[in-house]
Structure formats: structure tokens, C-alpha cells
């Protein structure tokens, strides 16, 4: 899902904005979507494709594509 946004992630983007629209219908789906996007972003960061940042503990998580 994150790779679909490659080329559009030149600025920091909240990972919650990457969750598919149909996941917002229920709280459990939204949590699952958030967990999936987060785990995928960790793998992409490990490969050096994206950067991840968080300002404070329990704050929003942002990602940005590395060029």
C-alpha cells in the first residue's frame, strides 16, 4: 500500500492518511490498517526507501520517501 504512494511522499505524511478508505468503517479495521501500514513502513525504512519520524512519545507518526 505504501509503495502506491511512492513519488507522492516527498513531504512528511501522517501514516494514518495511507489507510484505505474502506478501513475507516470500523474501529477494529482502522487499528488493523494502522498496524499494517506501520509494520510495512518499518520494513521500507529498514531497506532505506523511506524515513520515519515522530515528534513526541505517542504522537502521530510521519513517513517520507528517500530520494
C-alpha positions in Angstrom: 0.0 0.0 0.0 2.8 2.4 0.9 4.6 1.8 -2.4 1.5 3.1 -4.2 2.3 6.5 -2.8 5.9 6.5 -4.0 6.5 9.7 -5.9 3.9 11.5 -3.7 5.8 11.2 -0.4 8.3 13.9 -1.0 7.0 15.7 2.1 6.2 14.2 5.5 2.8 12.5 5.6 0.9 11.1 8.5 0.7 7.3 8.1 -3.0 7.3 9.2 -3.7 9.1 5.9 -2.4 6.0 4.0 -5.0 3.6 5.5 -7.6 2.5 2.8 -10.9 4.4 3.0 -12.9 1.2 3.5 -11.0 0.5 6.7 -12.5 3.6 8.4 -15.9 1.9 8.7 -15.0 0.2 12.0 -12.6 0.8 14.8 -11.0 -2.7 14.6 -10.4 -2.3 10.8 -8.8 1.1 11.4 -6.5 -0.4 14.0 -5.6 -3.2 11.7 -4.9 -0.8 8.9 -2.8 1.4 11.1 -0.8 -1.6 12.3 -0.3 -2.9 8.7 0.9 0.5 7.4 3.2 0.9 10.4 4.8 -2.5 10.0 5.2 -2.0 6.3 6.8 1.4 6.8 9.3 -0.2 9.3 10.4 -2.7 6.6 10.7 0.1 4.0 12.7 2.2 6.4 15.0 -0.8 7.1 15.6 -1.1 3.3 16.3 2.7 3.1 13.3 3.5 1.0 11.6 5.8 3.5 12.3 7.8 6.6 10.1 7.7 9.7 9.7 10.4 12.4 7.7 11.0 15.5 7.9 14.3 17.5 6.9 13.0 20.9 6.0 9.7 22.5 2.5 8.6 21.5 2.4 11.4 18.8 1.5 10.9 15.2 4.0 9.0 13.0 5.1 10.5 9.7 6.9 9.0 6.8 8.7 10.5 3.8 10.2 8.8 0.7 14.0 8.9 0.5 15.2 10.2 -2.9 
